[in-house]
Every structure is written in structure tokens, then in C-alpha cells.
Amino acid sequence: MLYRTTTFQRFIQNHTNGSILLFLAAVIAMIIANSPLQEWYNGFLQRPVIFQINRFHPFEHDGHHLTLLDFVNDALMAVFFFTIGLEIKKEILVGELSSFRKASLPVIAACGGMIIPVLCYLLVCPDGAESKGMAIPMATDIAFALGVLSLLGKRVPIGMKVFLTALAVADDIGGILVIAFFYSTDISLWSLVIAFFLLFVLFIGGKKGITSKIFYYIVGFFVWLMFLDSGVHPTISGVLAALTIPARPKIELQSFIRTMRNYADVLSRSTVQETESAVIMSKSQIQILKNIESHADQAISPLQDMVDDLEPIVNFIILPLFAFVNAGVSLAAFTPDALTGIPLAVFLGLVLGKTLGIFGFSYFFIWRKWIDMPKGMNVKSLFAVSMLGGIGFTVALFIAALSFASVDGTAGLMLDQAKIGVFAGSLTAGLLGYFTLKIVLPANKKNVS
């Protein structure tokens, strides 16, 4: 249990630190968008990203270079969704989604947390162009949700952290399916055929024991290119590519331990030439140390190695950059009447819909004794943590951009309205969840394992 707790603590710490940068980037974007720098900001987002290898332009679509905004949302966010795919595969293989018993409550909670917010949204915006945003409040931002939990320290039981993490992963699966099926246009079957052939190459590579990360990154990049040209949103390529990454290392742990012991025995019997200013090893000793390094790399699965490589890049670079280019909302054109449409729909979906959906679906199955309450939790804490599911932010902003990208004329205004709803709803859900948890959680909890 100690290992498990340590793993979650590291996971939460990484996401918490990243969420601070994410929040600061969003605030800076809002300030700039409502300052004399607004024109510069909007022009900056529309600058083309030009990268060329001979005549090959990888960041080009339909004969046009991707703008900086497109590059972040279509290319860099594919890396974000790739890491989500890696986490999903890990949870399915050995985590909280690895069995029906473990997965049942988070999946049921996630279903409620997607269905009820959509209904809440449609109560306010039942038809017309505004209804295109119904999927916006479906999302849960794991970085911010875990960040709020971390503020309560050791009072939070490990069962609550596990439940919220698994819920967010299941929620991500739902969001990915929504993006794949409802935000795809003008499908190019030929590009999809090539993309799935390349995915099959990745799958076979994993089965044949290829553990080179370079192989998966290069082929995965071309999968992304084919999805970019296919009409299916390119971020889906990141998830599908992640599911092909091998989760088994080339060298099993026990074999690695035996080999290390043999190397350690050899090194312990050897001597080095040592002076005050230098330590000189023999060629055989250097080779042994290089072999140890090589074996250590092969004792880590490509899946875990990639997660370890990419999480800092995603949390500290990609997501803050995403927030900066997407969170800039000018408030100059807003009127009180405008706030009763899309902003209110998103707000109710996140704050009310998420809470009622996650708690209602979970409590019903627990009340019927079909599923057990997570360890260390009760009805009050389940209700409180359900509120944190309303922190949508990253994926909610992403779906908002997809929802209103193709709406003619008023697309920009509706997107800004959706962003206001996301900001207000996420902030309210976070504050309500935090203060409710502060009230219902036992004080000075010593053991969270």
C-alpha cells in the first residue's frame, strides 16, 4: 500500500504544480484580451506555424499553414491526449479500471457526470446554434480537481483520490468518444485507411517486442498527419496511438535483479585506480556500468517511460500554452442578457449537472448495494467530491472551441460566452467542493492509506 500511496502522491503533486501554471496562463490571457494588447494577442494567435523539410510541410492542412491557435489545439493537444491514452491503458491493465468491480463505480459516476450536465445545458439552450455546445460541461479537469484535493492535505482518504482519478479517466474516455463521433467533418476514408494501417504497424511492433520510443513517436506522428487530413479530429490519433504502446518491459524485473546482482559482484571484486584528483576505471568496469544503464532502460516498459517523459512537458508547457491561447476573452461586448444563454447553460451543467449526475448515479448503485462505497468515504464526502467533477476547464474549453468553430457569423461571440461559462462554472465548482470537503472530512486524519 505504501508504493500505491507514493505513486498517487507523485501523480497528484505533478498535476497540482501544473494546474497552478495553467491557472496563471489563463489569467494572463484574460488580462491581455481586455487590455490595449488585445489586437496584438489576436494577431499572435493567427500567425502561421511554418516548418518545412524540403517540400514537406507537416503543419499544413488543405493547402494552408496551421495558425498558432490551430497548432496548439490540433497538434500539441494531440500530445496531451496521447498521455491521456497512456493513462487510460495503464488504468485498464493494472489500475482502477482493470476489473468490472473496480471500474463499475467510476464508470457509472462518469456516465451520470456526462448525461445530466448535457440535460442541464439543453434546459437553457434547447435548440439552434447554441445547442451545439451541449457537450461542453461533460468534462472534468483532473489537474485542477486533484489540485483542490491536495489543498486539504492528509485529511483526504486515499480512496477518494483513487475514485476521483478513476472518474476523471472514465470521463476522458467519454469526452474522447464525443470528439470522435460528433466533431468530425468531411471524412476522407483513404486517409483513415492509411492511419489505421500505421496504427496496426504500431500494434504489431509492440507484439514483436519493439521497445524503441523513437519507433512509436515517428510512426505516431504520421498517424497524426493522416488524421489531420482525414476529417476526424487529430487529437483522437494521440489516444489510439497510445493504446498500441507496450506495457511490458523488454527485461522482466526479476531477471533484471539477478543481472544487477551479478554485475555488482563483479564490480565489488574489482579495483579502480584512484587518486585525489581522479578515478580511473578499467574498460571492463566501464562496459559493466554501460550494460547496467542499458538494462535499466529495458526494465521500464515503453508505456511508463513515455508517461514519465511526457507528463512534465504536458503539465508545464502544453497545457499552460493551451490555456494562454484559448482563455483570452474580451468582456467589452458582453451584456447582462448574453449571460442568460450559453454562459448560464455551461455554468448549470458544470455546477449543478456534474454534482447531481456523479452523486446521483453513484449513490443509487451504492444504496441498492450493487457497488461498495469507496474506502474512507461516506455519503457526505461523496457529494462533496462530486462537486469537484464540475471543474471542467481544459477539456471543456477544448470542446467549446470545437463546438462553435463552424458556426457562421456569431461563432466568436458564442465561443467567448462558452468560455465565460467554463471559467465561472469551474471556479464555483472548485470553491463549493473545497469548502464542503473542508466541513465534512474528519479533522487531522493521520492515515490515508
Solvent accessible surface area in square Angstrom, and as a share of the most:
residue,aa,sasa,rsa
1,M,122,0.54
2,L,147,0.73
3,Y,166,0.63
4,R,77,0.28
5,T,13,0.07
6,T,69,0.40
7,T,44,0.26
8,F,18,0.08
9,Q,92,0.41
10,R,169,0.62
11,F,32,0.13
12,I,10,0.05
13,Q,101,0.45
14,N,28,0.14
15,H,19,0.08
16,T,21,0.12
17,N,56,0.29
18,G,4,0.04
19,S,7,0.04
20,I,99,0.50
21,L,72,0.36
22,L,1,0.01
23,F,103,0.43
24,L,87,0.43
25,A,13,0.10
26,A,6,0.05
27,V,55,0.32
28,I,88,0.44
29,A,0,0.00
30,M,46,0.21
31,I,110,0.56
32,I,23,0.12
33,A,3,0.02
34,N,69,0.35
35,S,33,0.22
36,P,137,0.86
37,L,97,0.48
38,Q,64,0.29
39,E,147,0.66
40,W,118,0.41
41,Y,3,0.01
42,N,71,0.37
43,G,39,0.37
44,F,54,0.22
45,L,14,0.07
46,Q,103,0.46
47,R,137,0.50
48,P,76,0.48
49,V,31,0.18
50,I,109,0.56
51,F,106,0.44
52,Q,99,0.44
53,I,92,0.46
54,N,133,0.68
55,R,225,0.82
56,F,81,0.34
57,H,53,0.24
58,P,4,0.02
59,F,35,0.14
60,E,59,0.27
61,H,60,0.27
62,D,111,0.57
63,G,61,0.59
64,H,134,0.60
65,H,58,0.26
66,L,10,0.05
67,T,27,0.16
68,L,30,0.15
69,L,44,0.22
70,D,54,0.28
71,F,36,0.15
72,V,0,0.00
73,N,17,0.09
74,D,26,0.14
75,A,12,0.09
76,L,36,0.18
77,M,0,0.00
78,A,8,0.06
79,V,46,0.27
80,F,20,0.08
81,F,3,0.01
82,F,22,0.09
83,T,10,0.06
84,I,17,0.09
85,G,0,0.00
86,L,0,0.00
87,E,26,0.12
88,I,8,0.04
89,K,35,0.15
90,K,49,0.21
91,E,19,0.09
92,I,83,0.42
93,L,90,0.45
94,V,111,0.64
95,G,9,0.08
96,E,25,0.11
97,L,18,0.09
98,S,42,0.27
99,S,50,0.32
100,F,178,0.74
101,R,181,0.66
102,K,96,0.41
103,A,16,0.12
104,S,14,0.09
105,L,9,0.04
106,P,8,0.05
107,V,64,0.37
108,I,29,0.14
109,A,0,0.00
110,A,1,0.01
111,C,51,0.31
112,G,0,0.00
113,G,0,0.00
114,M,27,0.12
115,I,86,0.44
116,I,40,0.20
117,P,0,0.00
118,V,27,0.15
119,L,96,0.48
120,C,12,0.07
121,Y,0,0.00
122,L,49,0.24
123,L,147,0.73
124,V,42,0.24
125,C,8,0.05
126,P,86,0.54
127,D,100,0.52
128,G,53,0.51
129,A,37,0.29
130,E,67,0.30
131,S,18,0.11
132,K,103,0.44
133,G,0,0.00
134,M,72,0.32
135,A,6,0.05
136,I,0,0.00
137,P,0,0.00
138,M,17,0.08
139,A,3,0.03
140,T,3,0.02
141,D,7,0.03
142,I,31,0.16
143,A,5,0.04
144,F,33,0.14
145,A,0,0.00
146,L,0,0.00
147,G,8,0.08
148,V,21,0.12
149,L,1,0.00
150,S,41,0.27
151,L,123,0.61
152,L,14,0.07
153,G,39,0.37
154,K,147,0.62
155,R,49,0.18
156,V,0,0.00
157,P,5,0.03
158,I,8,0.04
159,G,11,0.10
160,M,0,0.00
161,K,21,0.09
162,V,19,0.11
163,F,6,0.03
164,L,0,0.00
165,T,7,0.04
166,A,1,0.00
167,L,0,0.00
168,A,1,0.00
169,V,12,0.07
170,A,8,0.06
171,D,3,0.02
172,D,18,0.09
173,I,56,0.29
174,G,9,0.08
175,G,7,0.06
176,I,12,0.06
177,L,92,0.46
178,V,20,0.11
179,I,0,0.00
180,A,24,0.18
181,F,150,0.63
182,F,151,0.63
183,Y,39,0.15
184,S,29,0.19
185,T,93,0.54
186,D,138,0.71
187,I,78,0.40
188,S,37,0.24
189,L,132,0.66
190,W,182,0.64
191,S,6,0.04
192,L,27,0.13
193,V,87,0.50
194,I,55,0.28
195,A,0,0.00
196,F,104,0.43
197,F,124,0.52
198,L,35,0.17
199,L,14,0.07
200,F,111,0.46
201,V,48,0.28
202,L,0,0.00
203,F,94,0.39
204,I,61,0.31
205,G,3,0.03
206,G,18,0.17
207,K,143,0.60
208,K,159,0.67
209,G,36,0.35
210,I,64,0.33
211,T,37,0.21
212,S,54,0.35
213,K,57,0.24
214,I,113,0.57
215,F,49,0.21
216,Y,5,0.02
217,Y,75,0.28
218,I,93,0.47
219,V,21,0.12
220,G,14,0.13
221,F,70,0.29
222,F,84,0.35
223,V,0,0.00
224,W,15,0.05
225,L,19,0.09
226,M,45,0.20
227,F,3,0.01
228,L,12,0.06
229,D,75,0.39
230,S,0,0.00
231,G,24,0.23
232,V,19,0.11
233,H,17,0.07
234,P,10,0.06
235,T,0,0.00
236,I,9,0.05
237,S,3,0.02
238,G,7,0.07
239,V,9,0.05
240,L,49,0.24
241,A,5,0.04
242,A,0,0.00
243,L,74,0.37
244,T,19,0.11
245,I,1,0.00
246,P,18,0.11
247,A,40,0.31
248,R,164,0.60
249,P,32,0.20
250,K,126,0.53
251,I,27,0.14
252,E,79,0.36
253,L,107,0.53
254,Q,112,0.50
255,S,40,0.26
256,F,36,0.15
257,I,55,0.28
258,R,140,0.51
259,T,32,0.18
260,M,34,0.15
261,R,156,0.57
262,N,95,0.49
263,Y,39,0.15
264,A,54,0.42
265,D,72,0.37
266,V,64,0.37
267,L,49,0.25
268,S,89,0.58
269,R,180,0.66
270,S,43,0.28
271,T,121,0.70
272,V,62,0.36
273,Q,134,0.60
274,E,120,0.54
275,T,90,0.52
276,E,189,0.85
277,S,111,0.71
278,A,44,0.34
279,V,81,0.46
280,I,95,0.48
281,M,77,0.34
282,S,53,0.34
283,K,184,0.78
284,S,71,0.46
285,Q,7,0.03
286,I,78,0.40
287,Q,95,0.42
288,I,19,0.10
289,L,72,0.36
290,K,119,0.50
291,N,44,0.22
292,I,45,0.23
293,E,115,0.52
294,S,50,0.32
295,H,44,0.20
296,A,38,0.29
297,D,91,0.47
298,Q,54,0.24
299,A,22,0.17
300,I,83,0.42
301,S,4,0.02
302,P,3,0.02
303,L,4,0.02
304,Q,94,0.42
305,D,33,0.17
306,M,0,0.00
307,V,14,0.08
308,D,103,0.54
309,D,58,0.30
310,L,19,0.09
311,E,24,0.11
312,P,59,0.37
313,I,76,0.39
314,V,6,0.03
315,N,6,0.03
316,F,72,0.30
317,I,103,0.52
318,I,6,0.03
319,L,9,0.05
320,P,15,0.09
321,L,57,0.28
322,F,0,0.00
323,A,0,0.00
324,F,34,0.14
325,V,3,0.02
326,N,4,0.02
327,A,0,0.00
328,G,14,0.13
329,V,0,0.00
330,S,26,0.17
331,L,87,0.43
332,A,96,0.75
333,A,78,0.60
334,F,36,0.15
335,T,73,0.42
336,P,111,0.70
337,D,118,0.61
338,A,23,0.18
339,L,81,0.40
340,T,87,0.51
341,G,24,0.23
342,I,2,0.01
343,P,7,0.04
344,L,67,0.33
345,A,0,0.00
346,V,0,0.00
347,F,59,0.24
348,L,54,0.27
349,G,0,0.00
350,L,0,0.00
351,V,25,0.14
352,L,84,0.42
353,G,0,0.00
354,K,0,0.00
355,T,9,0.05
356,L,85,0.42
357,G,0,0.00
358,I,0,0.00
359,F,38,0.16
360,G,32,0.31
361,F,64,0.27
362,S,0,0.00
363,Y,80,0.30
364,F,93,0.39
365,F,58,0.24
366,I,24,0.12
367,W,145,0.51
368,R,116,0.42
369,K,180,0.76
370,W,144,0.51
371,I,23,0.12
372,D,91,0.47
373,M,50,0.22
374,P,22,0.14
375,K,155,0.66
376,G,52,0.50
377,M,17,0.08
378,N,77,0.39
379,V,67,0.39
380,K,136,0.58
381,S,3,0.02
382,L,0,0.00
383,F,70,0.29
384,A,0,0.00
385,V,0,0.00
386,S,0,0.00
387,M,25,0.11
388,L,0,0.00
389,G,0,0.00
390,G,0,0.00
391,I,8,0.04
392,G,0,0.00
393,F,14,0.06
394,T,2,0.01
395,V,10,0.05
396,A,0,0.00
397,L,1,0.00
398,F,2,0.01
399,I,1,0.00
400,A,0,0.00
401,A,17,0.13
402,L,33,0.16
403,S,4,0.02
404,F,1,0.01
405,A,79,0.61
406,S,88,0.57
407,V,16,0.09
408,D,130,0.67
409,G,87,0.83
410,T,74,0.43
411,A,20,0.15
412,G,47,0.45
413,L,77,0.38
414,M,11,0.05
415,L,36,0.18
416,D,34,0.17
417,Q,19,0.08
418,A,0,0.00
419,K,15,0.06
420,I,29,0.15
421,G,1,0.01
422,V,0,0.00
423,F,37,0.15
424,A,42,0.33
425,G,0,0.00
426,S,10,0.06
427,L,111,0.55
428,T,39,0.23
429,A,1,0.01
430,G,9,0.08
431,L,90,0.45
432,L,80,0.40
433,G,0,0.00
434,Y,43,0.16
435,F,110,0.46
436,T,31,0.18
437,L,0,0.00
438,K,97,0.41
439,I,142,0.72
440,V,36,0.21
441,L,7,0.04
442,P,78,0.49
443,A,78,0.60
444,N,122,0.63
445,K,57,0.24
446,K,175,0.74
447,N,105,0.54
448,V,20,0.12
449,S,45,0.29
